[in-house]
Amino acid sequence: MPARVSEAFVLRTFPLKEADLVVSFLSRDQGKLRGVAKRARKPKSAFGSGLERLSHIRMSYFQTESRELVNLDSCELIHSQFRLASDYAASVSLDFIAEVTDQLLPSNEPSERYFRLVAAVLEHLRAEPANFWRVVTYFSLWAVRLSGFLPELNVCLGCGAWLNEQALPAMERAWFSRSRAGLVCGECRQSQGLREGGELTGFSRLLAENMLRNPIAAILPEGWPAGAAVDLRRFLVQQIETHIERKLVTAPLLEAL
């Protein structure tokens, strides 16, 4: 069987036997795949440094219908994220992007838009590592959106009221909790006895709408203020964790930055 060649991002690797690696990677044309890279841990491996976390590579591999794991042949490095490893905040951001992608995406389901999302946020992070919060927030929002479970941000899930403060000032505040898939107004929160979770502010809801309409470089180009959209990130992480039914390892590390 002839080899496939695909652009890909390396998501995760773990050892197999003495010299091999199992590699989880996001390919442009076939979605998330897992494969075995034989002798990848040897000094003179055909993979070189191309299997580092979130390396943008051109992967050559063989795939058969009867096997879950593909056989990785070699890879060509397009972009490395190695320069960001010395920046702790940027490095944690990379870990977060890799973990969310690996946990969130189903196997063998192509998503060109998700691939382009990862490419765009990594390019922005390489150019402006200090703006890691912009990268993490933008990526989280679009990852949830492209996965199909981003709830409506301007409608109360409980009563259906419009949460736009210009239309209904008494219900402009919105709340979220792990027990609900979307947002609720203050009255529904009180009547339903919801105390966990937190508030998603009007600023964060407007910022999310802006992110869904514009490229990452256009979001708060004058600078990302300290503490901006903390509530939005917590809301999105909660959505992701509810969907994958597990806690994200990297989320607390981000919170601690």
Backbone as CSV, one residue per row, in Angstrom:
resi,resn,N_x,N_y,N_z,CA_x,CA_y,CA_z,C_x,C_y,C_z
1,MET,0.850,-1.198,0.000,0.000,0.000,0.000,0.885,1.248,0.000
2,PRO,0.616,2.210,-0.926,1.436,3.428,-0.968,1.244,4.274,0.281
3,ALA,2.275,5.023,0.603,2.221,5.863,1.811,1.354,7.088,1.571
4,ARG,0.655,7.509,2.619,-0.038,8.792,2.621,0.922,9.854,3.132
5,VAL,0.769,11.057,2.643,1.557,12.181,3.136,0.585,13.295,3.491
6,SER,0.606,13.710,4.751,-0.337,14.716,5.220,0.370,15.745,6.093
7,GLU,-0.089,16.990,5.992,0.301,17.984,6.994,-0.316,17.569,8.319
8,ALA,0.400,17.783,9.403,-0.114,17.341,10.693,0.500,18.138,11.832
9,PHE,-0.190,18.102,12.979,0.336,18.624,14.238,0.446,17.462,15.215
10,VAL,1.606,17.318,15.834,1.804,16.270,16.830,1.117,16.688,18.124
11,LEU,0.265,15.810,18.657,-0.478,16.127,19.873,0.134,15.490,21.113
12,ARG,0.548,14.246,20.992,1.032,13.522,22.164,1.848,12.321,21.715
13,THR,2.873,11.975,22.473,3.630,10.750,22.228,3.836,10.017,23.548
14,PHE,3.915,8.706,23.473,4.287,7.921,24.653,5.020,6.667,24.199
15,PRO,5.927,6.177,25.022,6.821,5.094,24.604,6.109,3.765,24.400
16,LEU,6.641,2.998,23.474,6.161,1.653,23.189,7.383,0.766,22.987
17,LYS,7.460,-0.303,23.751,8.620,-1.201,23.717,9.886,-0.408,24.073
18,GLU,11.007,-0.798,23.487,12.273,-0.180,23.872,12.598,1.075,23.078
19,ALA,12.208,1.113,21.816,12.659,2.208,20.961,11.545,2.892,20.180
20,ASP,10.306,2.410,20.309,9.214,2.941,19.496,8.413,3.990,20.264
21,LEU,7.593,4.726,19.516,6.679,5.702,20.105,5.286,5.518,19.507
22,VAL,4.271,5.677,20.335,2.909,5.837,19.836,2.647,7.338,19.738
23,VAL,2.188,7.779,18.594,2.026,9.212,18.318,0.563,9.505,18.004
24,SER,-0.009,10.456,18.729,-1.326,10.991,18.399,-1.102,12.291,17.634
25,PHE,-1.709,12.407,16.451,-1.477,13.599,15.637,-2.750,14.012,14.907
26,LEU,-2.842,15.299,14.642,-3.974,15.873,13.910,-3.554,16.112,12.477
27,SER,-4.107,15.346,11.555,-3.783,15.515,10.137,-4.792,16.451,9.478
28,ARG,-4.357,17.113,8.447,-5.238,18.059,7.757,-6.373,17.353,7.030
29,ASP,-6.088,16.194,6.436,-7.078,15.561,5.566,-7.845,14.415,6.211
30,GLN,-7.342,13.853,7.334,-8.035,12.714,7.929,-8.373,12.901,9.408
31,GLY,-8.115,14.072,9.940,-8.441,14.325,11.338,-7.425,13.717,12.283
32,LYS,-7.862,13.389,13.486,-6.953,12.855,14.501,-6.682,11.374,14.257
33,LEU,-5.404,11.032,14.263,-4.976,9.647,14.061,-3.954,9.280,15.122
34,ARG,-3.746,7.993,15.283,-2.686,7.491,16.159,-1.871,6.485,15.375
35,GLY,-0.559,6.521,15.573,0.303,5.611,14.833,1.540,5.234,15.608
36,VAL,2.223,4.226,15.105,3.453,3.744,15.721,4.641,4.234,14.899
37,ALA,5.544,4.921,15.579,6.788,5.378,14.963,7.902,4.447,15.435
38,LYS,8.278,3.488,14.596,9.291,2.503,14.980,10.678,3.145,15.029
39,ARG,11.401,2.786,16.068,12.779,3.252,16.300,12.864,4.772,16.423
40,ALA,11.755,5.419,16.778,11.741,6.886,16.887,12.601,7.380,18.040
41,ARG,12.884,6.516,19.014,13.681,6.929,20.176,15.170,6.631,19.984
42,LYS,15.516,6.119,18.826,16.922,5.879,18.512,17.605,7.191,18.130
43,PRO,18.911,7.332,18.353,19.632,8.585,18.030,19.520,8.993,16.566
44,LYS,19.556,8.029,15.660,19.498,8.342,14.228,18.129,7.967,13.654
45,SER,17.099,8.465,14.293,15.739,8.169,13.864,15.380,8.936,12.597
46,ALA,14.499,8.353,11.787,14.008,9.027,10.579,13.069,10.182,10.925
47,PHE,12.675,10.284,12.201,11.731,11.333,12.610,12.439,12.557,13.186
48,GLY,13.702,12.412,13.560,14.456,13.536,14.099,13.741,14.175,15.273
49,SER,13.643,15.506,15.239,12.945,16.250,16.296,11.511,16.598,15.890
50,GLY,11.013,15.950,14.856,9.689,16.294,14.328,8.528,15.822,15.168
51,LEU,8.764,14.997,16.177,7.668,14.471,16.984,7.508,15.198,18.305
52,GLU,8.094,16.384,18.422,7.890,17.201,19.614,6.462,17.746,19.635
53,ARG,5.986,18.091,20.833,4.613,18.568,21.013,4.267,19.730,20.090
54,LEU,3.192,19.558,19.340,2.626,20.547,18.416,3.575,20.968,17.299
55,SER,4.560,20.144,17.011,5.369,20.390,15.808,4.458,20.314,14.586
56,HIS,4.622,21.246,13.685,3.893,21.242,12.415,4.763,20.497,11.414
57,ILE,4.270,19.358,10.959,5.098,18.478,10.151,4.360,18.032,8.901
58,ARG,5.110,17.394,8.021,4.537,16.673,6.889,4.809,15.193,7.156
59,MET,3.752,14.474,7.535,3.892,13.101,7.991,3.665,12.113,6.854
60,SER,4.539,11.114,6.769,4.383,10.016,5.825,4.016,8.763,6.608
61,TYR,2.919,8.099,6.221,2.456,6.943,6.982,1.670,5.977,6.098
62,PHE,1.549,4.748,6.590,0.792,3.703,5.916,-0.430,3.374,6.762
63,GLN,-1.564,3.188,6.107,-2.808,2.953,6.819,-3.532,1.764,6.215
64,THR,-3.970,0.843,7.062,-4.768,-0.296,6.614,-6.086,-0.306,7.377
65,GLU,-7.145,-0.810,6.737,-8.477,-0.781,7.334,-8.580,-1.692,8.556
66,SER,-7.773,-2.723,8.617,-7.896,-3.700,9.691,-7.171,-3.294,10.969
67,ARG,-6.410,-2.201,10.929,-5.635,-1.793,12.093,-6.033,-0.404,12.572
68,GLU,-6.142,-0.253,13.902,-6.485,1.049,14.471,-5.322,2.020,14.377
69,LEU,-4.104,1.524,14.589,-2.910,2.361,14.533,-2.308,2.330,13.142
70,VAL,-1.928,3.511,12.643,-1.228,3.569,11.367,0.265,3.358,11.614
71,ASN,0.989,3.035,10.562,2.437,2.866,10.650,3.114,4.133,10.137
72,LEU,3.809,4.831,11.011,4.477,6.069,10.641,5.824,5.757,10.004
73,ASP,6.086,6.392,8.866,7.319,6.111,8.127,8.396,7.160,8.394
74,SER,8.036,8.439,8.266,8.988,9.534,8.477,8.210,10.837,8.544
75,CYS,8.880,11.923,8.890,8.223,13.225,8.891,9.214,14.320,8.533
76,GLU,8.665,15.381,7.971,9.460,16.563,7.597,8.955,17.746,8.419
77,LEU,9.844,18.398,9.128,9.455,19.494,10.010,9.158,20.754,9.197
78,ILE,7.968,21.339,9.429,7.587,22.599,8.783,7.792,23.762,9.750
79,HIS,7.213,23.638,10.950,7.402,24.646,12.003,7.599,23.937,13.335
80,SER,8.553,24.398,14.106,8.777,23.876,15.448,8.305,24.901,16.469
81,GLN,7.826,24.414,17.617,7.444,25.301,18.713,8.544,25.333,19.777
82,PHE,9.739,24.851,19.416,10.824,24.704,20.395,11.197,26.047,21.027
83,ARG,11.156,27.126,20.258,11.552,28.434,20.781,10.654,28.893,21.920
84,LEU,9.414,28.398,21.954,8.475,28.798,23.002,8.680,28.022,24.300
85,ALA,9.509,26.975,24.262,9.677,26.128,25.444,10.307,26.877,26.606
86,SER,11.092,27.911,26.316,11.743,28.669,27.384,10.804,29.669,28.059
87,ASP,9.640,29.921,27.457,8.633,30.816,28.028,7.586,29.946,28.716
88,TYR,7.544,29.979,30.048,6.680,29.049,30.786,5.212,29.227,30.424
89,ALA,4.729,30.457,30.385,3.308,30.692,30.093,2.945,30.205,28.693
90,ALA,3.809,30.494,27.727,3.556,30.029,26.360,3.618,28.510,26.286
91,SER,4.543,27.915,27.047,4.681,26.458,27.051,3.433,25.784,27.629
92,VAL,2.894,26.342,28.716,1.654,25.805,29.291,0.497,25.968,28.306
93,SER,0.487,27.066,27.586,-0.547,27.280,26.573,-0.478,26.208,25.487
94,LEU,0.732,25.851,25.079,0.899,24.782,24.099,0.374,23.455,24.641
95,ASP,0.701,23.182,25.904,0.215,21.952,26.528,-1.311,21.911,26.541
96,PHE,-1.925,23.062,26.835,-3.385,23.149,26.878,-3.988,22.884,25.498
97,ILE,-3.444,23.517,24.475,-3.949,23.338,23.109,-3.834,21.875,22.687
98,ALA,-2.692,21.260,23.001,-2.482,19.860,22.623,-3.438,18.934,23.371
99,GLU,-3.613,19.169,24.684,-4.485,18.297,25.461,-5.936,18.419,25.023
100,VAL,-6.420,19.637,24.858,-7.811,19.832,24.447,-8.066,19.169,23.092
101,THR,-7.169,19.371,22.152,-7.345,18.793,20.818,-7.346,17.273,20.875
102,ASP,-6.401,16.712,21.632,-6.299,15.252,21.714,-7.522,14.645,22.386
103,GLN,-8.060,15.310,23.407,-9.203,14.776,24.143,-10.540,15.068,23.468
104,LEU,-10.604,16.176,22.761,-11.889,16.650,22.244,-12.262,16.023,20.909
105,LEU,-11.293,15.835,20.030,-11.613,15.403,18.673,-11.790,13.892,18.586
106,PRO,-12.799,13.444,17.872,-12.927,12.003,17.604,-11.890,11.569,16.576
107,SER,-11.607,10.299,16.537,-10.615,9.776,15.593,-11.201,9.673,14.192
108,ASN,-10.347,9.886,13.213,-10.676,9.656,11.799,-11.867,10.473,11.304
109,GLU,-12.026,11.684,11.840,-13.062,12.589,11.337,-12.405,13.891,10.905
110,PRO,-12.226,14.090,9.604,-11.536,15.286,9.110,-12.232,16.568,9.532
111,SER,-11.427,17.573,9.894,-11.954,18.892,10.227,-10.935,19.929,9.773
112,GLU,-11.094,20.382,8.558,-10.184,21.372,7.997,-10.206,22.655,8.813
113,ARG,-11.383,23.050,9.297,-11.486,24.293,10.062,-10.755,24.180,11.398
114,TYR,-10.828,23.025,12.032,-10.106,22.856,13.298,-8.599,22.861,13.048
115,PHE,-8.167,22.229,11.980,-6.743,22.232,11.645,-6.252,23.666,11.422
116,ARG,-7.047,24.459,10.706,-6.661,25.845,10.446,-6.694,26.678,11.721
117,LEU,-7.599,26.349,12.657,-7.622,27.025,13.953,-6.303,26.800,14.688
118,VAL,-5.859,25.547,14.781,-4.603,25.251,15.464,-3.443,25.969,14.785
119,ALA,-3.406,25.947,13.465,-2.332,26.629,12.732,-2.328,28.127,13.022
120,ALA,-3.510,28.737,13.072,-3.601,30.184,13.280,-3.160,30.583,14.682
121,VAL,-3.609,29.844,15.708,-3.252,30.231,17.078,-1.771,29.980,17.348
122,LEU,-1.203,28.936,16.755,0.227,28.681,16.946,1.069,29.752,16.252
123,GLU,0.653,30.169,15.079,1.368,31.240,14.381,1.337,32.527,15.204
124,HIS,0.183,32.830,15.787,0.060,34.045,16.601,0.896,33.929,17.871
125,LEU,0.925,32.757,18.476,1.703,32.573,19.697,3.201,32.688,19.420
126,ARG,3.652,32.182,18.294,5.077,32.325,17.935,5.427,33.792,17.719
127,ALA,4.514,34.548,17.110,4.786,35.952,16.815,4.674,36.826,18.061
128,GLU,3.710,36.496,18.947,3.463,37.323,20.136,3.253,36.427,21.360
129,PRO,4.318,35.804,21.865,4.162,34.893,23.013,3.601,35.567,24.265
130,ALA,3.782,36.877,24.392,3.245,37.577,25.558,1.717,37.615,25.545
131,ASN,1.112,37.426,24.385,-0.346,37.449,24.266,-0.936,36.044,24.365
132,PHE,-0.385,35.240,25.254,-0.850,33.857,25.371,-2.303,33.772,25.832
133,TRP,-2.770,34.747,26.645,-4.163,34.692,27.081,-5.115,34.869,25.904
134,ARG,-4.755,35.727,24.982,-5.579,35.896,23.783,-5.644,34.580,23.009
135,VAL,-4.509,33.907,22.893,-4.440,32.639,22.170,-5.300,31.573,22.851
136,VAL,-5.134,31.432,24.164,-5.866,30.396,24.900,-7.378,30.635,24.830
137,THR,-7.794,31.887,25.007,-9.225,32.194,25.002,-9.831,31.996,23.619
138,TYR,-9.146,32.499,22.602,-9.640,32.366,21.226,-9.712,30.893,20.832
139,PHE,-8.667,30.156,21.143,-8.645,28.732,20.806,-9.768,27.982,21.515
140,SER,-9.949,28.238,22.805,-10.971,27.524,23.578,-12.366,27.769,23.012
141,LEU,-12.652,29.026,22.698,-13.970,29.371,22.170,-14.234,28.648,20.851
142,TRP,-13.270,28.713,19.937,-13.473,28.105,18.633,-13.424,26.582,18.690
143,ALA,-12.642,26.019,19.620,-12.627,24.559,19.769,-14.005,24.058,20.184
144,VAL,-14.637,24.773,21.124,-15.989,24.406,21.549,-16.987,24.632,20.416
145,ARG,-16.848,25.736,19.722,-17.763,26.047,18.609,-17.662,24.992,17.499
146,LEU,-16.446,24.652,17.089,-16.273,23.705,15.986,-16.656,22.286,16.387
147,SER,-16.615,22.007,17.690,-17.022,20.681,18.165,-18.539,20.564,18.291
148,GLY,-19.237,21.700,18.166,-20.684,21.664,18.068,-21.451,21.767,19.374
149,PHE,-20.803,22.178,20.468,-21.558,22.269,21.719,-21.407,23.620,22.411
150,LEU,-21.154,24.684,21.646,-21.167,26.026,22.218,-22.616,26.478,22.365
151,PRO,-23.070,26.747,23.586,-24.461,27.158,23.761,-24.670,28.611,23.321
152,GLU,-25.910,28.985,23.170,-26.257,30.371,22.868,-25.862,31.244,24.053
153,LEU,-25.123,32.307,23.773,-24.584,33.147,24.837,-25.478,34.313,25.205
154,ASN,-26.584,34.481,24.503,-27.457,35.629,24.769,-28.886,35.225,25.107
155,VAL,-29.097,33.951,25.434,-30.438,33.476,25.759,-30.380,32.654,27.038
156,CYS,-31.320,32.898,27.956,-31.399,32.125,29.188,-31.919,30.723,28.886
157,LEU,-31.186,29.719,29.331,-31.579,28.342,29.097,-32.832,27.973,29.888
158,GLY,-33.074,28.677,31.002,-34.213,28.342,31.844,-35.542,28.858,31.327
159,CYS,-35.600,30.172,31.034,-36.882,30.783,30.650,-36.909,31.278,29.211
160,GLY,-35.776,31.246,28.548,-35.728,31.701,27.157,-35.604,33.198,26.991
161,ALA,-35.402,33.929,28.086,-35.292,35.386,28.001,-34.014,35.792,27.282
162,TRP,-34.092,36.897,26.569,-32.948,37.459,25.864,-32.050,38.163,26.881
163,LEU,-30.752,37.822,26.877,-29.829,38.337,27.874,-29.113,39.609,27.435
164,ASN,-29.511,40.183,26.319,-28.899,41.425,25.860,-29.335,42.560,26.781
165,GLU,-28.369,43.249,27.373,-28.693,44.270,28.372,-29.457,45.455,27.787
166,GLN,-29.299,45.702,26.480,-30.032,46.817,25.875,-31.513,46.473,25.714
167,ALA,-31.791,45.172,25.526,-33.189,44.767,25.329,-33.899,44.508,26.647
168,LEU,-33.157,44.009,27.650,-33.792,43.640,28.899,-32.831,43.902,30.055
169,PRO,-32.752,45.147,30.512,-31.772,45.507,31.535,-31.861,44.671,32.801
170,ALA,-33.049,44.245,33.207,-33.186,43.511,34.461,-32.583,42.120,34.396
171,MET,-32.316,41.632,33.191,-31.788,40.279,33.057,-30.474,40.270,32.291
172,GLU,-29.691,41.310,32.407,-28.454,41.385,31.648,-27.370,40.470,32.204
173,ARG,-27.464,40.066,33.464,-26.451,39.192,34.039,-26.754,37.740,33.677
174,ALA,-25.690,36.981,33.383,-25.844,35.586,32.973,-24.944,34.713,33.832
175,TRP,-25.430,33.509,34.145,-24.725,32.615,35.063,-24.577,31.242,34.439
176,PHE,-23.508,30.555,34.832,-23.287,29.193,34.333,-22.962,28.270,35.490
177,SER,-23.195,26.968,35.288,-22.873,25.949,36.289,-22.665,24.622,35.567
178,ARG,-22.000,23.699,36.254,-21.746,22.393,35.645,-23.014,21.587,35.437
179,SER,-24.058,21.919,36.149,-25.297,21.155,36.044,-26.164,21.600,34.860
180,ARG,-25.769,22.692,34.176,-26.545,23.198,33.044,-25.653,23.354,31.836
181,ALA,-26.195,23.112,30.648,-25.408,23.164,29.420,-25.176,24.586,28.928
182,GLY,-26.032,25.527,29.339,-25.901,26.895,28.851,-25.946,27.906,29.974
183,LEU,-26.395,29.121,29.650,-26.455,30.219,30.602,-27.878,30.417,31.121
184,VAL,-27.977,30.937,32.343,-29.289,31.254,32.908,-29.255,32.683,33.436
185,CYS,-30.411,33.309,33.466,-30.526,34.654,34.014,-30.518,34.595,35.544
186,GLY,-30.455,35.759,36.177,-30.408,35.818,37.630,-31.646,35.240,38.288
187,GLU,-32.826,35.489,37.707,-34.065,34.992,38.291,-34.139,33.469,38.256
188,CYS,-33.708,32.881,37.108,-33.727,31.422,36.992,-32.679,30.799,37.902
189,ARG,-31.561,31.472,38.036,-30.518,30.959,38.942,-31.041,30.894,40.373
190,GLN,-31.751,31.942,40.773,-32.275,31.980,42.135,-33.398,30.965,42.320
191,SER,-34.306,30.886,41.362,-35.456,29.995,41.500,-35.057,28.525,41.439
192,GLN,-33.972,28.229,40.704,-33.520,26.844,40.573,-32.462,26.472,41.607
193,GLY,-32.078,27.439,42.436,-31.124,27.158,43.496,-29.731,26.837,43.024
194,LEU,-29.296,27.436,41.909,-27.966,27.168,41.368,-26.943,28.047,42.091
195,ARG,-25.981,27.425,42.747,-24.978,28.178,43.487,-23.547,27.915,42.997
196,GLU,-23.345,26.806,42.292,-22.016,26.524,41.770,-21.766,27.332,40.493
197,GLY,-20.560,27.249,39.964,-20.245,27.962,38.731,-19.944,29.425,38.986
198,GLY,-20.371,30.288,38.092,-20.097,31.703,38.234,-20.827,32.522,37.202
199,GLU,-20.496,33.798,37.168,-21.148,34.727,36.233,-20.318,34.886,34.975
200,LEU,-20.986,34.924,33.828,-20.348,35.261,32.561,-20.767,36.689,32.231
201,THR,-19.840,37.618,32.380,-20.162,39.040,32.276,-20.561,39.445,30.866
202,GLY,-21.225,40.603,30.790,-21.587,41.143,29.493,-20.371,41.423,28.632
203,PHE,-19.271,41.906,29.240,-18.033,42.161,28.488,-17.524,40.876,27.838
204,SER,-17.523,39.781,28.591,-17.017,38.518,28.044,-17.918,37.978,26.950
205,ARG,-19.234,38.178,27.078,-20.142,37.712,26.035,-19.945,38.508,24.750
206,LEU,-19.746,39.826,24.894,-19.463,40.648,23.709,-18.118,40.285,23.091
207,LEU,-17.124,40.007,23.948,-15.811,39.604,23.456,-15.912,38.286,22.686
208,ALA,-16.697,37.342,23.201,-16.886,36.064,22.510,-17.521,36.268,21.140
209,GLU,-18.520,37.141,21.063,-19.149,37.424,19.775,-18.144,38.025,18.800
210,ASN,-17.279,38.889,19.309,-16.243,39.496,18.476,-15.269,38.429,17.974
211,MET,-14.899,37.488,18.830,-13.987,36.412,18.442,-14.584,35.508,17.369
212,LEU,-15.881,35.319,17.426,-16.530,34.453,16.444,-16.664,35.119,15.081
213,ARG,-16.425,36.421,15.029,-16.553,37.153,13.761,-15.219,37.574,13.160
214,ASN,-14.143,37.527,13.947,-12.886,38.120,13.508,-11.701,37.190,13.714
215,PRO,-10.611,37.388,12.942,-9.380,36.618,13.159,-8.732,36.997,14.477
216,ILE,-7.857,36.146,14.962,-7.282,36.328,16.291,-6.510,37.639,16.419
217,ALA,-5.824,38.066,15.374,-5.011,39.278,15.453,-5.851,40.536,15.641
218,ALA,-7.153,40.461,15.325,-8.021,41.635,15.435,-8.684,41.746,16.806
219,ILE,-8.459,40.771,17.697,-9.120,40.764,19.002,-8.292,41.565,20.008
220,LEU,-8.843,42.664,20.505,-8.155,43.551,21.450,-6.720,43.818,21.007
221,PRO,-6.532,44.364,19.803,-5.177,44.566,19.285,-4.338,45.537,20.104
222,GLU,-4.994,46.383,20.904,-4.249,47.347,21.708,-3.626,46.702,22.944
223,GLY,-3.978,45.444,23.210,-3.407,44.740,24.356,-4.482,44.048,25.172
224,TRP,-4.108,42.953,25.796,-5.054,42.167,26.580,-4.882,42.528,28.045
225,PRO,-5.850,43.225,28.652,-5.694,43.650,30.046,-5.644,42.472,31.005
226,ALA,-4.967,42.662,32.126,-4.842,41.613,33.132,-6.220,41.195,33.631
227,GLY,-6.460,39.926,33.654,-7.723,39.408,34.165,-8.875,39.433,33.180
228,ALA,-8.636,39.870,31.951,-9.723,39.938,30.971,-10.217,38.543,30.621
229,ALA,-11.527,38.379,30.631,-12.198,37.162,30.167,-11.844,35.910,30.977
230,VAL,-11.460,36.088,32.237,-11.228,34.922,33.103,-12.498,34.084,33.189
231,ASP,-13.640,34.748,33.329,-14.913,34.032,33.434,-15.236,33.274,32.150
232,LEU,-14.904,33.852,30.999,-15.163,33.186,29.727,-14.323,31.924,29.603
233,ARG,-13.047,32.008,29.998,-12.193,30.818,29.928,-12.702,29.722,30.859
234,ARG,-13.121,30.091,32.064,-13.642,29.093,32.994,-14.912,28.438,32.442
235,PHE,-15.761,29.245,31.845,-16.986,28.727,31.237,-16.654,27.737,30.118
236,LEU,-15.696,28.085,29.274,-15.342,27.218,28.144,-14.662,25.936,28.608
237,VAL,-13.776,26.054,29.599,-13.139,24.851,30.154,-14.192,23.929,30.741
238,GLN,-15.170,24.505,31.427,-16.254,23.702,31.990,-17.022,22.977,30.893
239,GLN,-17.288,23.676,29.787,-17.983,23.044,28.658,-17.174,21.879,28.112
240,ILE,-15.860,22.075,27.969,-14.991,21.020,27.439,-14.957,19.826,28.383
241,GLU,-14.765,20.092,29.678,-14.656,19.002,30.646,-15.964,18.216,30.758
242,THR,-17.084,18.910,30.661,-18.376,18.215,30.690,-18.518,17.310,29.476
243,HIS,-18.059,17.797,28.337,-18.194,17.026,27.095,-17.288,15.800,27.083
244,ILE,-16.052,15.937,27.541,-15.112,14.807,27.501,-15.207,13.933,28.748
245,GLU,-15.975,14.400,29.742,-16.220,13.660,30.979,-14.932,13.371,31.752
246,ARG,-14.082,14.341,31.809,-12.867,14.249,32.617,-12.310,15.650,32.836
247,LYS,-11.468,15.798,33.849,-10.824,17.080,34.110,-9.610,17.259,33.205
248,LEU,-9.395,18.466,32.749,-8.198,18.787,31.977,-7.007,18.968,32.926
249,VAL,-5.924,18.308,32.628,-4.723,18.407,33.462,-4.131,19.806,33.406
250,THR,-4.190,20.435,32.240,-3.525,21.713,32.028,-4.350,22.908,32.482
251,ALA,-5.639,22.743,32.701,-6.476,23.884,33.096,-6.027,24.519,34.406
252,PRO,-5.739,23.741,35.464,-5.269,24.377,36.712,-3.917,25.085,36.539
253,LEU,-3.074,24.585,35.665,-1.789,25.235,35.413,-1.985,26.609,34.783
254,LEU,-2.970,26.710,33.897,-3.300,28.005,33.299,-3.872,28.949,34.349
255,GLU,-4.742,28.430,35.180,-5.367,29.254,36.209,-4.315,29.853,37.150
256,ALA,-3.218,29.135,37.341,-2.199,29.570,38.281,-1.257,30.631,37.704
257,LEU,-1.335,30.885,36.394,-0.433,31.861,35.772,-0.759,33.293,36.221
